[in-house]
Amino acid sequence: MSPSIDRTSVFLRVGLYIVFCGLTIWLSARLLIWLFGYLLGATLSQLLAALGANWILLRIYGKLPLTVLGLSWNSASARNLALGVAGGMGAAALTLAPPLVARIATLTPHPDGPVPWPTILFVTAILMAGAASEEIMFRGYGFQMLLRVWGPFTTVFTVGAVFAALHANNPHATWLALLNTAGFGALFGWAFLRSGDLWMPIGLHFSWNFTLPLFGVNISGFTIRLMGYQMVWTAGPFWSGGEYGPEGSILTTIVLVALALFVWRAPVRNQRPEGSPCAL
């Protein structure tokens, strides 16, 4: 059973969490981007903020390790991570394979040619770190504290909406892209509730982001290459997502429903109460 905690204390903790996240990004982003370039620098800044803010709040309130957020590693964690990876890759393939079969899109050689293996490994590591940092940040301490006073429905959808709002400045973002991003944010939150750990949402998030470049399409408005070809559409942006990528398309909206069904029915191993400070 969770000990009782008043709403004011929860909101104070969440406010501090947001301040620490924002302050860490503000202090580190420019330096890290200057040192390592935009992709690596931005990812490291976000990872530093996610781990740092969670660690500080857990140390202030109870001297707890980061693992209580749902980062303990065991056989159940491995299973939930694998289910997340399978779900994310399956959803991405379900979004992009039908247009290829219907010939409203084709795979064509990229003008820059194949991607070297060191670059593929580097980009894969960046995508994994980026997905992990976003899940730790958005489904970590602040999210799990809000569950205590708001309950699952309000917390999942409110944090999902914030997750989408922070993508509003991405290149070529549209209302449909932000709607789909909010859907992903809510879905990742539900995956946490189902699994009781962060491994399933990390798996879903990473594998979706990893599979899109395998098809040669943009991710949230950014071009990240993993293969030597690109997906060229004859259909309009309503179906393709335009320059934002398929996350801005109606196809992703439809597939989100299928992915929600997968999260609902997947044979996850729930690790609560050990995996969540909500139960401390």
N, C-alpha and C positions, 0 to 999 in steps of 0.2 A: 504493500500500500504506500502511496505517496503521502508524505507529511503535508499538512495543510499549509498553504501559503497565500497571503493576501494579494489582491490584484495590483495594488500600488507597488509592492515589492517586485512583482513580475515585470511590470512595465518599466520600473527603474532599471532592472537588470537587462531587459531587452534594449532600452535606450543606451545604456553603457556599451552593450555589445555592438550596436550600430555605430556609435561614436568610435570605438576602437577599430572596427572594420574600415570605416571611412578614413580615419586618421592614418592608419597603416598604409592604405593604398595611396593616399595623398603624399605621404612622406617618401614612399619607396618607388612609386611608379616611374617618375621622370628619371631618377638615377638608374634604375634597372633597365629601362628602355634605352637610355643613353649608352649603357655598358654593353647590352646584349642584343639590341634591336627590338622592334616592336613586339614581335610574336613571343619570343622567349621572355623579354622583360615584362610585358603585361601579364603573362602567365605566372611568372615568379612572384610578381607583386600581389596578384590575387591569391595565390597559394599562401604567401606569407601572411596576408591579412586574415584569411580563413583560419589557418592554424593558430596564429597569434591571438586573435580576438577570442577564439574558443578557449585556448589555454589560459589566458588571463582571467576570464570570467570563472572558469572551473577552479582556478587556484584561489580566487577571491572568495568564492562561495563553496567552501568545502574541501579545498585542496584535492581535487579529483583529477584523475588522468584523462587524457583525450579519448581513451578507449571507451569510456562510459557513454559517449555520444552515439555509439553503435559502430565502433571501429575495431572491436576485438576480432581476432582472426582465429577461426576454427573451422571444422567441417561444414557447419551450417552457414558460416560466412561465405565459404567457397561455393557452396551450392547456390546461395542467393545471388552472388556475383555472377555465376554462370547463367542463371536464369535471366538476370538483367541483360547480360550481353546477348543472349539468344533472342530476347524480346526486342531489344533495340535494333539489332541487325535484321531481324525478320520484318519489323515495321518499316525500316528504310527500304528494304528490298520490295516489300509489298507496295510501297509508294512509287518506286521508280521502275520496276520491271514491267508492269502493265503498259505504260506509255511506249516502252521499247517494243513490246509484243504488238501493240496496236499501230506501231509505226508513226506515232505523232512525235517521236523523238528518236534520235540515232546517236550511236557512239562514233565519234570521228577522232582521228589522231590529233593530239594537241600540237600546235605549231612549235612549242618549245621542246618537243620530243619527250622521251622517257624520263622518269624521275630516278636519280641514283639511289641505291640501297641505303647509304648513310642518311640521306635526306628523308627517306621513307621511315626509317627507325626514329630519327629525330622528331619528325612531325607526329608520329604515333605516340611517342612519349609526351609531347606537348599536349596532344589531345586528351590523353589520360590524366595528366596533371591538371589540365583545365577543367575537365569534368569533375574530378575529385574535389578541387578547390571550390567550385560552385556548389556542389552538393553539401560539403562541410559548412560552407558559409550560409546557404539558404535553408538547409534542413538540419543544421547543427543546434547550438545552444539556444539561440533566439527562438527558432521554430519550436523547439521542444519545450521551452518555458511557456510559450504562448498556448501550447496544447493544454496546459494546466488550467488556464482561465477561460479560453475561448472554445475549447473542444476541437475535435478533428475537422468538422465541416468549415467553420469560419477560418481556422488557422490555415488549412490547406489552400483554400481559394484566395484568401487575402495575400498570403506569401506568394502564391502563384501569380497574382496580379502584379505584385511588386517585382517579381522576377521578369515579367513581360515588360513592365515600364522601364526597367533598366536596359532593355534592348531597343528602346524607342529611337535612340540616336545612332543605331547601327546603319550602315549604308543601305539605301533603298528599302528601308522598313516601310511596311504598309499596315493598314488596320487588320487585314487578314493574317499577316505575319505575326502581329502582336497578339491576336486572338489565339493563334496556334501556340505561340510561346507561352501564354498563360495556361493553355491546356497542358502543355508539357510540364510546367511548373507544378500544377495541381497533381498531375499524374505521378511525378517524382515524389511529391509529398505523400500520396496515397501508398506508393511503393514502400516508403519508410514505415508507414503504419502497418502494412501487411507483413513486412519482414522483421520489424523491430531493430533493424540496423541500417547503416548507410550503404552497405555493399550492393544491394539490389538497385537503388536509384543511381549509384555511381556506374554500375554496369549498363543500365538503360541509357544513361546520358552519354557515356563514352562510346558505346557501340553505335548509337545513332550518329554521333558526330564523326565517327571513324568510317562508317559505311557510305555516307554521302560522297566524300571525295573519291571513294572507289568507283563511283558511277560518274565522276567528273562534273559534279555540280557544286555550287556555292553553299557555304554554311552561314546562315544568319547574315548574309550580305558580304561575306569575306570569301575570297578564293584561296583554298588550301589544296595543293596538289599532292596526290599520292600515286597517281597512275599517269601513263603517257597518252591518255585520251580525254575527251570532254564530251558531255552530253549536250547535243544541239536539238532544240525543240522547233517544231513547226506549229505547235499549239501556242496560244497566247498566255500571258502571265497568270491568268486565273487558274490555269492548269499547271504551268511550269513554276510559278512563283517569281518569274522574271529574274532580275539581277540579285534579288535577295536569296534566291534558291528555293527549293521545294518546300521549305518551312513557311513560305508565303503563298502556298497553293491550297486549293480546295481538296486536292488529293491527300495532303497531310491531315486536314481536318477530318476526313473520312477515316483514315488509318488510325488516328488517335482513338477513335471508338474501339477499333479492333485491339489496339494496344491496351486500352483500359480493360477489355475483357480478358486479355492475357494476364494482366496483373491480378485481376480478380480470381482467376482460376489456376494460376501457376502454383505448383506444389512447394511453396516457400516454407522455410523453417523459421518460425517467429522466435526471435531471441529476447523478447521482453520477459521480465523486467530488467535483465542484466544489461541489455543494450541501450537503455535510455535513462537519462537523468530525470525524466518525468516520474520514474518509479522510485527515486531515491528518497 
